[in-house]
Amino acid sequence: MPNRIITTENFRHEAKKLLKKYASLAAELLILENELLENPTLGVSLGNNAYKIRLAVKSKGKGKSGGLRVITYIELLFQEGEINQDILLISIYDKSEYETIKQTDLQYLINIAKEENQSE
């Protein structure tokens, strides 16, 4: 089973608002998904297999530094002698609204994401 990209309920909720606000975001998220399949550890490590990715949004016009942040969590799967990864998209936010994610919030989102992924 190859690596998979999975969006969590929280990510979909946050992305819905941003997709209405930024016309180019849908295409940029598709590009990001392909990049994550090639390099699951893309971004800056937040510890606990979580990563923060800086995402430039053309329709926002601010580049990566003023763009959006995507938080991913990598869950390792051991199946039939192979190690595969589920790459969970757990949060997306506008840097202009939130500077960074708190460690307690991150841990909460990771726990929710794990529960969702187990129920699939």
N, C-alpha and C positions, 0 to 999 in steps of 0.2 A: 504494500500500500504506500503510495507516494505521500510526500508532505501535503498537508491541506491548510487552506486559509479558512478560518471560521470567524464570522462576525458574531459578537455577543449581542444580547438584547440591549444592553447599555450603549454599546457602540452604535447600533442602528438608530436608537433614540437620539443620541447626540448628533449623528451624521445627518439625520433628516432635517434638522434645523439649518445646519450649515450648507446642505445641498440646495436649499431654497435661496440662501443668501449668496452663494458663489456658483455661478453657472459652469465654470470649468472643473469643479471639484469631482464630479462623477468620473470623468476621463482620467484625472490625476490619481484617483483611488484605484482604478484598474491598472495603471502603470505601477503603482506602489505594490499591488498584489503580486504582479509578475516579478518585481524586484525581490519581494520577500520570499517567493518560492526559490529563487536563485541564492539568496543570502538571508536566511531567517534571522540572523543576529544583526540586521541592519539597525543603525542608530546607536545611541548611547546606552550602555547598560545601567539599569536602575537596581540591579541585584535581583535575586530570586527568579532568574530567567525572564525578567521583564526588560523592555527596551523602549526608549523614547525616540521617536523619529521626527525630525523637522521636515515639514512638507510645505513646499512653496505652492501657492495657489495663484495662477495667472490672473484670474478675475479679481483677486484682492490687490495685486500689484505691489506686494511688499517683499517678495523673495522669501527665502527660507527663514531668515532671522525674525521676520514679522509675520510669518505665515501660521499654519496650523501645527498642532502636535498630535501625533498618533502614538498611543501606548499599546504595545504588543506583549503577549505572554506566550512563551514556548512551552508546550507540554510534550514531554518525550513519551513515545509509545514503543513498547517492546512486543513485537508480534512475529511469530514464525521465524525467529532468529534474526530479525531485522530491527533496526532502530529507525523509527520514523518520527516526524514531528507534526503536531497540530499547532499552527501559528494562530493564536487567538487575538483578534483585534478587540481590545477591551475598552478603549476610550479614544475620543478625538475632541480636541478643543482648540479654540482660537487663542493664540498667545497673548493677544491684546486684552483678553478677558481674564485669563489665568496665567500667572507667571510660571508656575510649576505645580506638580501634583504632590500632595502630602503623602508621606510614607504610609500613614494609617489608611488614607483613601485608596492608595495603590493596593495594599494588602486586602482590603475589602473587595475591590474589583477583581483581584486575582481569585479570591475564594469563590465569588459568584460565578466567574468564568469557568472555574474547574467544575463546579456543580452543574452548570449548564452543559458542559462538554461531556460529563459522565452520563447525563440523561439522554444523550443522542444515541 
